[in-house]
Amino acid sequence: MNLSDNVSSNPLLNKSYVFLIVARMSNNIASQMLTVAVGWQIYSITKSTFYLGLVGLMQFLPMILLTLVAGHVADRYNRKFMVCISLAIESIGIFILAFGSLQGWINEGRILLIIFFIGIAGTFQGPPMQALLPNIVSKEIFPRATALMSSVSEFSVIIGPGLGGFLYTLGPEVVYFISGSLILLASLLISFIILRSEQQTKPEPTTLKTLFAGISFIRSKPVILGAISLDLFAVLFGGATALLPVYASEILKIGPTGLGILRSAPAVGALLTAALLARRPLRKRVGRTMFTAVIFFGISTIVFAVSKSFFLSLAALFVLGASDVISVVIRSTLVQTNTPDNMRGRVSAVNLMFIGTSNQFGEFESGITATLFGTVPAAMIGGIGTIVVV
């Protein structure tokens, strides 16, 4: 077997794929550290689950308002350049959080405003980032490359929350400064990627039809629509992780370091499962497997909701992450391998709008529900709702 055959069968021998993996890992570590720091800081300031929900809302609004526009832009302009610029702008917002925390002028209102700013940059980074992988590896090994990417991403999610919780003991500004630096590193790594194929040189003219073409395409593919819809409602109802600062502070009483460990637990389950899927890709009964995984996602959410044991909570979150990554790998493979390259930006945007916005809105829903009914009932309602949807 010659070198080109090795490269085609093993994505890790592709330098651009390695750059993308390391960039995604750096970005994920930074994002998880940021989530821990923002959640703990705003809850420390306000002692309010409502404000925890507002953090999710500030991330949800840019995605619901701008994701389709971002996808359209990703199909018209250089996707790699879009990712680099968006990551750089995100880092600026995070550095402002660091400076404000260090100078002592940060408060809940300013945190929410800066998170909204970061959310806008993240919205324009998401669709082109999702569309890069199909232009780096071949279609034949895409499922393996996706599972491997998920494994590495989840590994970073394991490291990020624990690291963020530990560093928070030194001050929130330390977490923010390191997070911003890691996102700048991701931007630099993306700039070194070489794509296998380029986008079309003459993009379609901008019209309402082309703007909403991603939605039309997904509606024409029932299997893709079904997979995305199932994930949408599961994530929407399963936003109990937004309440982790409350569990860590008041129910389990484990402090910011314990909060970081709790946030890492789903990623441990996801990492091990994604590693297994990379070695043994799903080939049969994919739909049934996805439904089963989402049911376990709901059950584990309910167990976590009622648990007063740190170790039982960790176990429940472990299963939650393991079941979630199965649906993620299935959905990602279906979407990217069945979408023409000139539409990947718009279709990825719709995919992110379905899943990403439901994730952020799910956090907002959990915060509101917790304010109305209490933390434990709110988490239980989410788990039960997920199972009902299945």
C-alpha positions as CSV (number, residue, x, y, z in Angstrom):
1,M,0.0,0.0,0.0
2,N,1.5,3.4,-1.0
3,L,1.4,6.6,1.0
4,S,-1.7,8.0,-0.7
5,D,-3.6,4.8,0.1
6,N,-2.6,5.1,3.8
7,V,-3.7,8.7,3.8
8,S,-7.1,7.8,2.2
9,S,-7.7,5.0,4.8
10,N,-6.4,6.8,7.9
11,P,-7.5,10.4,8.4
12,L,-4.8,11.0,11.0
13,L,-2.2,10.9,8.2
14,N,-3.9,13.9,6.7
15,K,-2.2,17.0,8.0
16,S,-5.2,19.2,7.4
17,Y,-7.4,16.8,9.3
18,V,-5.0,16.9,12.2
19,F,-5.0,20.7,12.2
20,L,-8.8,20.7,12.2
21,I,-8.9,18.2,15.1
22,V,-6.5,20.2,17.2
23,A,-8.3,23.4,16.4
24,R,-11.7,21.9,17.4
25,M,-10.1,20.5,20.6
26,S,-8.6,23.9,21.5
27,N,-11.9,25.6,20.7
28,N,-13.9,23.1,22.7
29,I,-11.7,23.3,25.8
30,A,-12.0,27.1,25.7
31,S,-15.8,26.9,25.3
32,Q,-16.2,24.5,28.2
33,M,-14.0,26.6,30.5
34,L,-16.0,29.7,29.5
35,T,-19.3,27.9,30.3
36,V,-18.1,26.9,33.7
37,A,-16.7,30.4,34.5
38,V,-19.8,32.3,33.2
39,G,-22.2,30.0,35.0
40,W,-20.5,30.1,38.3
41,Q,-19.8,33.8,38.2
42,I,-23.3,34.9,37.2
43,Y,-24.9,32.6,39.8
44,S,-22.5,33.9,42.4
45,I,-23.5,37.5,41.6
46,T,-27.3,36.9,41.3
47,K,-28.1,33.6,43.1
48,S,-30.8,33.2,40.5
49,T,-31.6,30.3,38.2
50,F,-33.4,32.8,36.0
51,Y,-30.1,34.4,35.1
52,L,-28.6,31.0,34.3
53,G,-31.4,30.7,31.8
54,L,-30.7,34.1,30.4
55,V,-27.2,33.0,29.6
56,G,-28.7,30.4,27.3
57,L,-31.1,33.0,25.8
58,M,-28.2,35.3,24.9
59,Q,-26.6,32.5,23.0
60,F,-29.9,31.4,21.5
61,L,-30.9,34.8,20.0
62,P,-28.0,35.2,17.6
63,M,-28.3,31.7,16.4
64,I,-32.1,31.9,15.6
65,L,-31.7,35.3,14.0
66,L,-28.5,34.9,12.0
67,T,-27.8,31.2,11.4
68,L,-29.5,31.1,8.0
69,V,-27.6,34.2,7.0
70,A,-24.3,32.7,8.2
71,G,-25.0,29.5,6.2
72,H,-25.7,31.5,3.0
73,V,-22.5,33.5,3.5
74,A,-20.5,30.3,4.0
75,D,-21.6,29.0,0.6
76,R,-20.7,32.3,-1.1
77,Y,-17.3,33.2,0.5
78,N,-14.2,31.4,1.7
79,R,-15.3,29.2,4.6
80,K,-11.8,28.8,6.1
81,F,-11.4,32.6,6.2
82,M,-14.9,32.9,7.9
83,V,-13.9,30.5,10.6
84,C,-10.6,32.2,11.3
85,I,-12.2,35.7,11.6
86,S,-15.1,34.5,13.7
87,L,-12.9,32.7,16.2
88,A,-10.7,35.8,16.5
89,I,-13.7,38.0,17.2
90,E,-14.9,35.5,19.8
91,S,-11.6,35.7,21.6
92,I,-11.9,39.5,21.8
93,G,-15.2,39.1,23.6
94,I,-13.7,36.7,26.1
95,F,-10.7,39.0,26.7
96,I,-13.2,41.7,27.6
97,L,-14.7,39.4,30.2
98,A,-11.2,38.8,31.6
99,F,-10.5,42.6,31.7
100,G,-13.8,43.4,33.3
101,S,-13.4,40.7,36.0
102,L,-9.9,41.9,36.7
103,Q,-10.9,45.5,37.0
104,G,-14.0,44.7,39.0
105,W,-16.6,46.4,36.8
106,I,-18.2,43.2,35.5
107,N,-21.9,42.5,36.5
108,E,-24.7,40.3,35.3
109,G,-25.9,42.7,32.7
110,R,-22.5,43.2,31.1
111,I,-21.8,39.4,31.2
112,L,-25.0,38.8,29.3
113,L,-24.2,41.6,26.7
114,I,-20.7,40.2,26.1
115,I,-22.1,36.6,25.8
116,F,-24.5,37.9,23.2
117,F,-21.6,39.4,21.3
118,I,-19.7,36.2,21.5
119,G,-22.8,34.3,20.3
120,I,-23.0,36.4,17.2
121,A,-19.4,35.5,16.3
122,G,-20.0,31.9,17.1
123,T,-23.1,31.8,14.8
124,F,-20.9,32.9,11.8
125,Q,-18.2,30.3,12.8
126,G,-20.5,27.3,13.1
127,P,-21.8,26.6,9.5
128,P,-18.4,27.0,7.7
129,M,-16.7,24.9,10.4
130,Q,-19.2,22.1,9.9
131,A,-18.7,22.3,6.2
132,L,-14.9,22.0,6.3
133,L,-14.6,18.3,7.1
134,P,-16.1,16.9,3.8
135,N,-13.5,18.9,1.9
136,I,-10.7,17.4,3.9
137,V,-11.4,13.7,3.9
138,S,-13.0,11.3,1.4
139,K,-16.6,10.3,1.6
140,E,-15.6,6.6,2.1
141,I,-13.9,7.3,5.5
142,F,-16.2,10.2,6.5
143,P,-18.1,8.2,9.2
144,R,-14.8,7.1,10.8
145,A,-13.4,10.6,10.6
146,T,-16.6,12.0,12.2
147,A,-16.5,9.5,15.0
148,L,-12.8,10.2,15.6
149,M,-13.5,13.9,15.5
150,S,-16.2,13.4,18.1
151,S,-13.8,11.3,20.3
152,V,-11.2,14.1,20.3
153,S,-13.8,16.8,20.8
154,E,-15.3,14.9,23.8
155,F,-11.8,14.4,25.2
156,S,-11.4,18.2,25.2
157,V,-14.8,18.5,26.9
158,I,-13.6,16.3,29.6
159,I,-10.5,18.5,30.2
160,G,-12.2,21.8,29.7
161,P,-14.8,21.9,32.6
162,G,-12.4,20.4,35.2
163,L,-9.7,22.8,34.1
164,G,-12.1,25.7,34.2
165,G,-13.4,24.8,37.6
166,F,-9.9,24.5,39.0
167,L,-8.6,27.7,37.4
168,Y,-11.7,29.6,38.7
169,T,-10.3,29.3,42.2
170,L,-7.5,31.6,41.0
171,G,-10.1,34.1,39.7
172,P,-12.5,34.2,36.7
173,E,-10.2,36.5,34.8
174,V,-7.6,33.6,34.7
175,V,-10.2,31.3,33.1
176,Y,-11.2,34.0,30.6
177,F,-7.7,34.9,29.6
178,I,-6.7,31.2,28.9
179,S,-10.0,30.6,27.0
180,G,-9.4,33.6,24.8
181,S,-5.9,32.5,24.0
182,L,-7.0,28.9,23.1
183,I,-9.6,30.3,20.7
184,L,-6.9,32.4,19.0
185,L,-4.8,29.3,18.7
186,A,-7.7,27.5,17.0
187,S,-8.0,30.4,14.5
188,L,-4.3,30.1,13.6
189,L,-4.5,26.3,13.1
190,I,-7.5,26.6,10.8
191,S,-5.5,29.0,8.6
192,F,-3.1,26.1,7.8
193,I,-5.7,23.8,6.5
194,I,-5.6,22.8,2.8
195,L,-9.0,21.8,1.3
196,R,-9.3,18.9,-1.2
197,S,-11.8,20.8,-3.3
198,E,-12.8,24.4,-3.6
199,Q,-16.3,26.0,-3.4
200,Q,-18.0,27.0,-6.7
201,T,-16.5,30.1,-8.2
202,K,-19.9,31.6,-9.3
203,P,-22.2,31.3,-6.3
204,E,-26.0,31.6,-6.8
205,P,-27.4,35.2,-6.6
206,T,-28.8,36.2,-3.2
207,T,-32.5,35.7,-3.1
208,L,-35.0,34.5,-0.5
209,K,-35.1,31.2,-2.3
210,T,-31.3,30.7,-2.0
211,L,-31.3,31.9,1.6
212,F,-33.9,29.3,2.6
213,A,-32.5,26.6,0.3
214,G,-31.1,24.7,3.2
215,I,-34.5,24.3,4.8
216,S,-36.0,23.2,1.4
217,F,-33.3,20.6,0.9
218,I,-33.7,19.1,4.4
219,R,-37.5,19.0,3.9
220,S,-36.9,17.0,0.7
221,K,-34.9,14.4,2.6
222,P,-37.2,12.7,5.2
223,V,-34.5,10.7,6.8
224,I,-32.3,13.7,7.5
225,L,-35.3,15.7,8.6
226,G,-36.3,13.0,11.1
227,A,-32.9,12.6,12.6
228,I,-32.5,16.4,13.0
229,S,-36.0,16.7,14.5
230,L,-35.5,14.0,17.0
231,D,-32.2,15.5,18.2
232,L,-33.9,19.0,18.3
233,F,-36.6,18.0,20.8
234,A,-34.2,15.8,22.8
235,V,-31.8,18.6,23.3
236,L,-34.6,21.1,23.9
237,F,-36.1,19.1,26.8
238,G,-32.8,17.8,28.0
239,G,-31.2,21.1,29.0
240,A,-30.6,20.0,32.7
241,T,-26.9,20.7,32.4
242,A,-27.7,24.4,32.5
243,L,-28.7,23.8,36.2
244,L,-25.4,22.2,37.1
245,P,-24.2,25.3,39.0
246,V,-27.2,25.0,41.2
247,Y,-26.7,21.3,41.8
248,A,-23.0,21.9,42.5
249,S,-23.6,24.8,44.9
250,E,-26.8,23.9,46.8
251,I,-27.7,20.2,46.3
252,L,-24.4,18.3,46.0
253,K,-22.4,21.1,47.7
254,I,-19.2,20.4,45.8
255,G,-18.0,23.9,44.7
256,P,-16.6,25.1,41.4
257,T,-14.1,22.3,41.1
258,G,-16.9,19.8,41.6
259,L,-18.9,21.7,39.0
260,G,-16.1,21.2,36.5
261,I,-16.1,17.4,37.2
262,L,-19.8,17.2,36.7
263,R,-19.5,19.0,33.4
264,S,-16.8,16.6,32.3
265,A,-18.8,13.4,33.1
266,P,-21.0,13.5,29.9
267,A,-17.9,14.0,27.8
268,V,-16.2,10.9,29.4
269,G,-19.2,8.8,28.3
270,A,-19.3,10.4,24.9
271,L,-15.5,9.9,24.4
272,L,-15.6,6.2,25.1
273,T,-18.7,5.7,22.9
274,A,-17.3,7.8,20.1
275,A,-14.0,5.8,20.2
276,L,-16.0,2.6,19.9
277,L,-17.9,4.0,17.0
278,A,-14.6,5.0,15.3
279,R,-13.5,1.4,15.4
280,R,-16.9,-0.1,14.7
281,P,-19.0,2.3,12.7
282,L,-22.8,1.8,12.8
283,R,-24.0,0.0,9.6
284,K,-27.2,-1.7,10.5
285,R,-30.5,-0.7,12.3
286,V,-29.2,2.9,12.5
287,G,-32.7,4.4,13.1
288,R,-33.6,2.0,15.9
289,T,-30.2,2.6,17.5
290,M,-30.8,6.4,17.5
291,F,-34.2,6.1,19.1
292,T,-32.9,3.8,21.8
293,A,-30.0,6.2,22.5
294,V,-32.4,9.2,22.9
295,I,-34.5,7.1,25.3
296,F,-31.5,6.4,27.5
297,F,-30.7,10.2,27.3
298,G,-34.0,10.9,28.9
299,I,-33.7,8.2,31.5
300,S,-30.3,9.4,32.6
301,T,-31.6,13.0,32.8
302,I,-34.3,11.8,35.2
303,V,-31.8,9.9,37.4
304,F,-29.6,12.9,37.5
305,A,-32.5,15.1,38.5
306,V,-33.4,13.1,41.6
307,S,-29.9,12.1,42.7
308,K,-28.4,13.5,45.8
309,S,-25.3,11.4,45.5
310,F,-22.2,12.9,43.7
311,F,-21.2,9.5,42.3
312,L,-24.7,8.6,41.1
313,S,-24.9,12.0,39.4
314,L,-21.6,11.3,37.7
315,A,-22.9,8.0,36.5
316,A,-26.1,9.5,35.2
317,L,-24.2,12.2,33.3
318,F,-21.8,9.5,31.9
319,V,-24.7,7.6,30.4
320,L,-26.3,10.9,29.1
321,G,-23.1,11.7,27.2
322,A,-22.7,8.2,25.8
323,S,-26.2,8.1,24.5
324,D,-26.0,11.7,23.1
325,V,-22.9,11.1,21.0
326,I,-24.6,8.1,19.2
327,S,-27.3,10.4,17.8
328,V,-24.7,13.1,17.0
329,V,-22.5,10.7,14.9
330,I,-25.6,9.3,13.1
331,R,-27.0,12.8,12.4
332,S,-23.7,14.3,11.3
333,T,-22.9,11.4,8.9
334,L,-26.4,11.6,7.3
335,V,-26.3,15.3,6.9
336,Q,-22.8,15.8,5.5
337,T,-22.6,12.7,3.2
338,N,-25.9,13.4,1.6
339,T,-25.4,17.1,0.9
340,P,-23.8,18.6,-2.2
341,D,-20.8,20.8,-1.5
342,N,-22.3,24.0,-2.8
343,M,-25.1,23.7,-0.2
344,R,-23.1,22.4,2.8
345,G,-22.9,25.8,4.4
346,R,-26.7,26.4,4.3
347,V,-27.6,22.8,5.2
348,S,-25.1,22.9,8.1
349,A,-26.6,26.2,9.2
350,V,-30.1,24.7,9.4
351,N,-28.6,21.7,11.3
352,L,-26.9,24.0,13.7
353,M,-30.1,26.2,14.0
354,F,-32.1,23.1,14.9
355,I,-29.7,21.6,17.4
356,G,-27.7,24.6,18.5
357,T,-30.6,26.9,19.1
358,S,-32.6,24.1,20.9
359,N,-29.5,23.6,23.1
360,Q,-29.4,27.2,24.1
361,F,-33.1,27.6,24.3
362,G,-33.3,24.4,26.3
363,E,-31.0,26.0,28.8
364,F,-33.3,29.0,28.9
365,E,-36.3,26.7,29.3
366,S,-34.6,24.9,32.2
367,G,-33.8,28.1,33.9
368,I,-37.4,29.4,33.6
369,T,-38.8,26.0,34.7
370,A,-36.5,25.9,37.7
371,T,-37.6,29.4,38.7
372,L,-41.2,28.4,38.5
373,F,-41.2,24.8,39.9
374,G,-37.7,24.3,41.5
375,T,-34.5,22.8,40.2
376,V,-35.2,19.1,40.7
377,P,-38.7,19.2,39.1
378,A,-37.3,21.2,36.1
379,A,-34.7,18.6,35.4
380,M,-37.2,15.8,35.8
381,I,-39.6,17.5,33.4
382,G,-36.9,17.7,30.8
383,G,-36.1,14.0,31.0
384,I,-39.7,12.9,30.9
385,G,-40.3,15.3,27.9
386,T,-37.5,13.7,26.0
387,I,-38.9,10.2,26.4
388,V,-42.4,11.3,25.4
389,V,-40.9,12.8,22.2
390,V,-39.3,9.5,21.3
